[in-house]
């Protein structure tokens, strides 16, 4: 293996240590940061993600309330539940775990969360503040990618970054963050998607590639410039008869081939995933402090 392995787990651990110190300071002033996580349905991956978030809160001294509702939980009752959490002073952040069951409009749920408690950074007001360069909360996964690059020594300033995927949750916001003029951005950004002909033409020019295209092992070694930094956002479950559960998790990058040509690469799992949770807790701490410069 030629590529340096970017250890998201370690960097996330460093961030959590910083958060823990700040939580103790906040508690000494009588405020305990609180995060409410709402889970509707029985999606196994969602339950796993929520449990990881709850555990991380407990480790850092953040109050965590996990609310689980059945798959047929009415949309009207979910909106009422969010209203009640918006009113609670002990809850500073609200997270509605996606995906939601088909009968629930996820957009309506996001809109119902108070923008000052939207620690996932999905509310249109928070997205708008981000694009205006006056962020309240940055979306957790894009925020994690930016921190991962910066803290691992791969500053994107002046680099050509190619983002694979234009999704609302990762592709679009991470492209915006990396293009902005600030210490963790200032890159030239190209966004590739299903309408882009000959994607490898662009990826071969990239100093940094962020793969968030939702296709297992999409990015191959012959699509990567030697020495490029590769950030794999993908989480795909594929059949694997050798695994006890018959499935295993792979990213959007063909890790085994790309690691031989890239300069640095994130693993799946252990790369972007831990960073997402760390930045969610960073946002929760910010919400508890009411550290909103433009409110």
C-alpha positions as CSV (number, residue, x, y, z in Angstrom):
1,X,0.0,0.0,0.0
2,X,1.5,3.4,-1.1
3,X,-1.2,5.7,0.1
4,X,-1.2,7.3,3.6
5,X,-4.3,6.1,5.5
6,X,-6.2,9.1,6.8
7,X,-7.5,8.0,10.2
8,X,-10.9,9.6,10.7
9,X,-11.3,7.7,14.0
10,X,-8.3,9.3,15.5
11,X,-9.0,12.8,14.3
12,X,-12.6,12.5,15.5
13,X,-11.2,11.4,18.9
14,X,-9.1,14.5,19.1
15,X,-12.2,16.6,18.3
16,X,-14.2,14.8,20.9
17,X,-11.5,15.5,23.6
18,X,-11.8,19.2,22.7
19,X,-15.6,19.0,23.0
20,X,-15.4,17.2,26.4
21,X,-13.3,20.0,27.9
22,X,-15.8,22.7,26.6
23,X,-18.7,20.7,27.9
24,X,-17.2,20.6,31.4
25,X,-16.7,24.4,31.3
26,X,-20.3,24.8,30.2
27,X,-21.6,22.5,32.9
28,X,-19.7,24.6,35.5
29,X,-21.9,27.5,34.5
30,X,-25.1,25.5,35.0
31,X,-25.7,24.4,31.3
32,X,-25.6,20.8,30.2
33,X,-25.8,20.5,26.4
34,X,-28.7,18.3,25.3
35,X,-29.4,16.4,22.1
36,X,-32.7,14.7,21.2
37,X,-32.6,12.0,18.5
38,X,-35.9,11.0,16.9
39,X,-36.0,7.6,15.2
40,X,-39.1,6.5,13.3
41,X,-39.3,2.9,12.0
42,X,-37.1,-0.2,12.2
43,X,-34.3,0.4,9.8
44,X,-31.3,-1.5,11.3
45,X,-28.7,0.9,10.0
46,X,-30.6,3.8,11.4
47,X,-30.8,2.2,14.8
48,X,-27.0,1.5,14.7
49,X,-26.2,5.1,13.8
50,X,-28.5,6.5,16.5
51,X,-27.0,4.2,19.1
52,X,-23.5,5.4,18.1
53,X,-24.6,9.0,18.6
54,X,-26.2,8.3,21.9
55,X,-23.0,6.6,23.1
56,X,-20.8,9.5,21.9
57,X,-23.0,11.9,23.9
58,X,-22.7,9.8,27.0
59,X,-18.9,9.7,26.7
60,X,-18.6,13.5,26.5
61,X,-21.1,14.4,29.2
62,X,-23.8,15.6,26.8
63,X,-27.4,14.8,27.8
64,X,-29.0,12.5,25.2
65,X,-32.6,11.7,24.7
66,X,-33.4,8.9,22.3
67,X,-37.0,8.8,21.1
68,X,-38.1,5.8,19.1
69,X,-41.5,5.5,17.3
70,X,-43.0,2.7,15.2
71,X,-42.9,2.6,11.4
72,X,-46.6,3.7,11.2
73,X,-46.1,6.8,13.4
74,X,-48.3,9.5,11.8
75,X,-46.6,12.5,10.2
76,X,-48.8,14.9,12.2
77,X,-47.6,13.4,15.5
78,X,-44.0,13.6,14.4
79,X,-44.4,17.3,13.7
80,X,-46.1,17.8,17.1
81,X,-43.2,15.9,18.8
82,X,-40.7,18.2,17.1
83,X,-42.7,21.2,18.3
84,X,-42.5,20.0,21.9
85,X,-38.7,19.5,21.6
86,X,-38.4,23.0,20.1
87,X,-40.0,24.4,23.3
88,X,-37.8,22.5,25.7
89,X,-34.9,24.5,27.3
90,X,-32.9,21.3,28.1
91,X,-32.8,20.3,24.5
92,X,-30.3,22.3,22.4
93,X,-30.1,20.1,19.4
94,X,-32.7,18.0,17.5
95,X,-31.9,15.3,15.0
96,X,-34.5,13.4,13.1
97,X,-32.8,10.3,11.7
98,X,-33.2,9.6,8.0
99,X,-34.5,7.8,6.1
100,X,-38.0,8.3,7.3
101,X,-40.9,5.9,6.3
102,X,-42.4,6.7,3.0
103,X,-45.6,8.3,4.4
104,X,-43.6,11.0,6.1
105,X,-42.3,14.1,4.1
106,X,-38.8,14.4,5.3
107,X,-38.7,18.0,4.1
108,X,-41.6,19.0,6.4
109,X,-39.8,17.4,9.3
110,X,-36.6,19.3,8.6
111,X,-38.6,22.6,8.3
112,X,-40.3,22.0,11.6
113,X,-37.1,21.9,13.6
114,X,-36.1,25.3,15.0
115,X,-33.1,26.6,12.9
116,X,-31.3,27.3,16.2
117,X,-31.6,23.5,17.2
118,X,-31.0,22.1,13.7
119,X,-27.6,20.6,14.6
120,X,-27.6,18.5,11.4
121,X,-27.5,21.8,9.4
122,X,-30.2,20.7,7.0
123,X,-32.8,23.5,7.5
124,X,-32.9,25.8,4.5
125,X,-32.2,28.8,6.7
126,X,-29.0,27.2,7.9
127,X,-28.1,26.2,4.4
128,X,-28.6,29.8,3.3
129,X,-26.5,31.2,6.1
130,X,-23.7,28.8,5.1
131,X,-23.9,29.9,1.4
132,X,-23.9,33.5,2.6
133,X,-20.6,32.9,4.5
134,X,-22.3,33.4,7.8
135,X,-22.8,29.9,9.1
136,X,-24.8,29.0,12.2
137,X,-24.5,25.2,11.8
138,X,-22.5,23.5,9.0
139,X,-24.0,20.1,7.8
140,X,-22.3,17.4,9.8
141,X,-20.8,15.3,7.1
142,X,-19.5,18.1,4.8
143,X,-18.2,19.8,8.0
144,X,-16.4,16.5,8.9
145,X,-14.8,16.2,5.5
146,X,-13.4,19.7,5.6
147,X,-12.0,19.2,9.1
148,X,-10.6,15.8,8.1
149,X,-8.7,17.4,5.2
150,X,-7.5,20.3,7.3
151,X,-6.4,18.4,10.4
152,X,-4.6,15.7,8.4
153,X,-2.5,18.3,6.6
154,X,-4.2,18.3,3.2
155,X,-5.2,21.9,3.0
156,X,-7.4,22.3,-0.1
157,X,-6.4,25.9,-0.7
158,X,-5.3,26.4,-4.3
159,X,-6.0,22.7,-5.1
160,X,-8.4,21.3,-7.7
161,X,-11.1,19.3,-5.8
162,X,-13.5,17.0,-7.7
163,X,-16.7,16.1,-5.9
164,X,-18.5,13.0,-7.2
165,X,-22.2,13.6,-6.4
166,X,-24.4,16.6,-6.1
167,X,-26.7,15.5,-3.3
168,X,-28.3,17.8,-0.8
169,X,-26.7,16.1,2.2
170,X,-23.0,16.0,1.0
171,X,-22.1,16.9,-2.6
172,X,-23.6,20.4,-2.9
173,X,-22.7,21.6,0.6
174,X,-19.1,20.2,0.6
175,X,-18.5,21.8,-2.8
176,X,-19.7,25.2,-1.5
177,X,-17.6,24.9,1.7
178,X,-14.4,24.0,-0.2
179,X,-14.9,26.8,-2.7
180,X,-15.4,29.5,-0.1
181,X,-12.6,31.9,0.8
182,X,-11.6,30.8,4.3
183,X,-8.8,28.9,5.9
184,X,-10.3,25.5,5.3
185,X,-11.4,26.1,1.7
186,X,-10.3,28.3,-1.2
187,X,-10.2,25.4,-3.6
188,X,-11.2,25.2,-7.3
189,X,-14.1,22.8,-7.2
190,X,-15.6,20.7,-10.0
191,X,-18.8,18.8,-9.2
192,X,-19.5,15.6,-11.3
193,X,-22.8,13.7,-11.4
194,X,-25.0,11.4,-13.5
195,X,-25.2,14.1,-16.2
196,X,-21.4,14.5,-16.5
197,X,-19.9,12.7,-19.6
198,X,-16.5,11.1,-19.1
199,X,-16.2,11.6,-15.4
200,X,-12.6,10.2,-15.4
201,X,-11.5,13.1,-17.5
202,X,-12.1,15.3,-14.4
203,X,-11.0,12.9,-11.7
204,X,-7.7,12.4,-13.4
205,X,-7.0,16.2,-13.0
206,X,-8.0,16.3,-9.3
207,X,-5.6,16.9,-6.4
208,X,-8.4,15.9,-4.1
209,X,-11.4,13.6,-4.9
210,X,-14.4,13.4,-2.7
211,X,-16.5,10.4,-3.6
212,X,-20.2,10.7,-2.5
213,X,-21.9,9.2,-5.5
214,X,-23.7,6.3,-3.8
215,X,-22.2,3.5,-6.0
216,X,-20.1,0.8,-4.4
217,X,-16.4,0.9,-5.5
218,X,-17.2,3.4,-8.3
219,X,-13.9,5.2,-8.3
220,X,-11.2,3.0,-9.8
221,X,-7.4,3.4,-9.9
222,X,-7.3,4.3,-13.5
223,X,-9.5,7.3,-12.7
224,X,-7.1,8.8,-10.1
225,X,-4.0,10.9,-10.6
226,X,-0.9,9.6,-8.8
227,X,-0.6,11.2,-5.4
228,X,-4.1,12.5,-5.2
229,X,-6.0,12.6,-1.9
230,X,-9.1,10.5,-1.9
231,X,-12.0,11.0,0.6
232,X,-14.6,8.2,0.5
233,X,-18.0,9.2,1.8
234,X,-19.8,6.1,0.6
235,X,-21.5,3.5,2.8
236,X,-22.7,0.6,0.8
237,X,-23.7,-2.9,1.9
238,X,-22.7,-5.6,-0.5
239,X,-23.1,-9.4,-0.4
240,X,-20.2,-11.2,1.2
241,X,-20.6,-14.9,1.9
242,X,-17.5,-14.9,4.0
243,X,-19.0,-12.4,6.5
244,X,-21.0,-13.8,9.4
245,X,-24.0,-11.6,8.4
246,X,-23.6,-12.3,4.7
247,X,-23.0,-8.6,4.0
248,X,-20.1,-6.1,4.4
249,X,-19.7,-2.4,4.1
250,X,-17.7,-0.8,1.3
251,X,-17.3,2.8,0.1
252,X,-17.7,4.5,-3.2
253,X,-14.0,3.9,-3.9
254,X,-12.4,0.7,-5.0
255,X,-10.1,0.9,-2.0
256,X,-7.7,-2.0,-2.8
257,X,-6.8,-0.6,-6.2
258,X,-6.9,3.1,-5.5
259,X,-4.7,2.9,-2.4
260,X,-1.8,1.8,-4.7
261,X,-1.9,5.1,-6.6
262,X,-3.3,7.7,-4.3
263,X,-1.2,9.8,-2.0
264,X,-3.7,9.5,0.9
265,X,-7.0,7.8,1.3
266,X,-9.8,7.3,3.9
267,X,-11.0,3.8,4.8
268,X,-14.6,2.6,5.1
269,X,-15.4,2.3,7.8
270,X,-13.2,4.5,10.0
271,X,-12.9,7.5,7.7
272,X,-15.6,10.0,7.3
273,X,-18.2,8.3,9.5
274,X,-16.6,9.1,12.9
275,X,-16.1,12.7,11.7
276,X,-19.8,13.1,11.0
277,X,-20.7,12.2,14.6
278,X,-17.9,14.5,16.0
279,X,-19.2,17.5,14.0
280,X,-22.8,16.8,15.1
281,X,-21.6,17.0,18.7
282,X,-19.6,20.2,17.9
283,X,-22.8,21.7,16.6
284,X,-24.7,20.6,19.7
285,X,-22.1,22.3,21.9
286,X,-22.5,25.5,19.8
287,X,-26.2,25.3,20.1
288,X,-26.0,25.0,23.9
289,X,-23.7,28.1,24.0
290,X,-26.0,29.9,21.7
291,X,-22.9,30.9,19.9
292,X,-24.6,32.4,16.8
293,X,-22.7,35.4,15.5
294,X,-25.4,36.6,13.1
295,X,-28.6,36.0,15.2
